[in-house]
Amino acid sequence: MRYQKANEILPEALVELIQTYIDGEYVYIPRKQENKKRWGETSRIREEMHIRNAEIYRKYLEGLRVGELARQYYLSEKSIQRIVLQEKRKGKQKE
């Protein structure tokens, strides 16, 4: 997200109206609902995390302990436990 100067893109009357509410401060204008993107949609991080989590679960099933997985992936043991549980539930849904 980049900042744009309001006086360069908005009509002068609108800028003056906004200044009556907030003068010289930053204002975030959210996207329209129909233009919103889901988290990770543009960066592909969501897809990468699915791959990583499946890999963690596979290694867990192969016998790696939670503590070792936590060290290997730089995550807390609680996070590894959560990932294992989520992946286990996904597997049950497919059956």
Secondary structure in CASP SS format (residue, H / E / C, confidence):
PFRMAT SS
TARGET T0000
AUTHOR 0000-0000-0000
METHOD secondary structure of the structure
MODEL  1
M C 1.00
R C 1.00
Y C 1.00
Q C 1.00
K C 1.00
A H 1.00
N H 1.00
E H 1.00
I H 1.00
L C 1.00
P C 1.00
E H 1.00
A H 1.00
L H 1.00
V H 1.00
E H 1.00
L H 1.00
I H 1.00
Q H 1.00
T H 1.00
Y H 1.00
I C 1.00
D C 1.00
G C 1.00
E C 1.00
Y C 1.00
V C 1.00
Y C 1.00
I C 1.00
P C 1.00
R C 1.00
K C 1.00
Q H 1.00
E H 1.00
N H 1.00
K C 1.00
K C 1.00
R C 1.00
W C 1.00
G C 1.00
E C 1.00
T C 1.00
S C 1.00
R C 1.00
I H 1.00
R H 1.00
E H 1.00
E H 1.00
M H 1.00
H H 1.00
I H 1.00
R H 1.00
N H 1.00
A H 1.00
E H 1.00
I H 1.00
Y H 1.00
R H 1.00
K H 1.00
Y H 1.00
L H 1.00
E C 1.00
G C 1.00
L C 1.00
R C 1.00
V H 1.00
G H 1.00
E H 1.00
L H 1.00
A H 1.00
R H 1.00
Q H 1.00
Y H 1.00
Y C 1.00
L C 1.00
S C 1.00
E H 1.00
K H 1.00
S H 1.00
I H 1.00
Q H 1.00
R H 1.00
I H 1.00
V H 1.00
L H 1.00
Q H 1.00
E H 1.00
K H 1.00
R H 1.00
K H 1.00
G H 1.00
K H 1.00
Q H 1.00
K H 1.00
E C 1.00
END
